[in-house]
Amino acid sequence: MRGCPSTRWSIISKLARPDEEARERSIAEFLEAYRRPLEAYLNWRFASLSLQDREDLLQGFIADRMLAHNLYETAMRGTKDFRPYLQRTLVNYVIDDLRRRSRDRAKFEQLASEASVPDASPDPYDIEWARVVIVEAIARLRQDCIDGDRLLVWDVFDLRVHRHLFHDQPAVGYPALAEKFGRTESELRNLLVTGKRMLRRHLMDIVKGYVVGDSSAEEELKDLQRIVAGGQSVSVNA
């Protein structure tokens, strides 16, 4: 991945559909997949701009480049270089727009210099991608537990991991869980292992939509773990 989230190949492949309605849905899905990471990247790279300016620039980029210039078709024709290409295109668009509108040469040069700052590792583009993937995987885990009549797996995962990770609540201890659910601590630990394994499977399924072929999915999952490694995060290894 390195520097921006992987190209959403499962979405891009749908853009080749001959059915116009299906194609429009796929384009909307394509834009939705990239909008938030691009917004995070723009807010970080050009933090000195006002929020309104950044919102206007993102809207303009989507309309003028991603739609009018058919960047999604570039993604279809292109390969692994599309992701950094998309970031470079966004930065160039912002600089060109600022050059046209700026009457203060010194201010323009200051803003343009922001674009030359080396990428953070991970940068906000990566972080937003990781957040989206994890939230989707947890939603799938919950639905999987509901559909499979395994609500206790979800309850244990929710109280031990999910609420701690996303709602800044302390993880509930095993003695309290044992009293609440009438199970032994050993049984509850096993249920959490089951929940983490299910989560890892859903993460892998999602990540496969961002890479070409299954062989890269494991490496992409390792990248996901790398991104969230610095904070309180879910370990996807049971």
Phi, psi and omega in degrees: 000290170051084170105337174195157184294154184296150177300134182278080187295328179296329176282312185300323181297332180287341183292343180279358181299139179286333181292121187294320180295317178295323179295318179296320177297321181292322177296318178298320179292322178299313180295320181295323181294329185256344187299308185293318174299320178295321179297317179297318180294318180295317180296328179280314186289327182236053184296335183283346174286155177291158179301319180296318179297318180294320178295318179296319180294319179294317178299318179295319179298316179297316183286315188276332184248306185290329180258300184299321180264007173053054178296334178294331176287328173299320178296321179294319181282327187280190181226225186291346181280356184296321185297305176296329177299319180296318178296314179299320180297320178296312181299315180297321178298314181297314181297316179298318180295317179295323179297320180292322188265342187275129175262347181259104184298319181296319180293320178299315181296326177294315180294319180296327180293335178298329182287344182265000178293132180302147179299142170286162178227107357279154178270171184300334177297314177298314185298317180295320177300315180299318180298314181299316182296314182294317179299316180295318180296320179293322176299319178294321178300313180300314180295323177299317179293323178293311183295326183266011180054047179235048186296331180293327175299314179295316182301316180294315178297318181299313185281333181270327189235304191300308182293327177292320184286317189253344183236011174055036176259146178296142177294134180287131182289158181296323177301318179293322178294321180297319178292321183292318188255355179068032178239159177286159178297324178298316178298320181292322176297319178295322178295322178293320176301317178299316180297319179293322177295319177297318179298317180299320178297317179292321176301316180297318179298319180291314182300326179299336177285351182254002184227162177268108180085156184285339186296334182270352187295319181296320178294322179294323178294323176297322177296319178301315178296322179298320183296318185264005187296334186283342185244193176282105187225166179284130170274122184270005173260123182289000000 
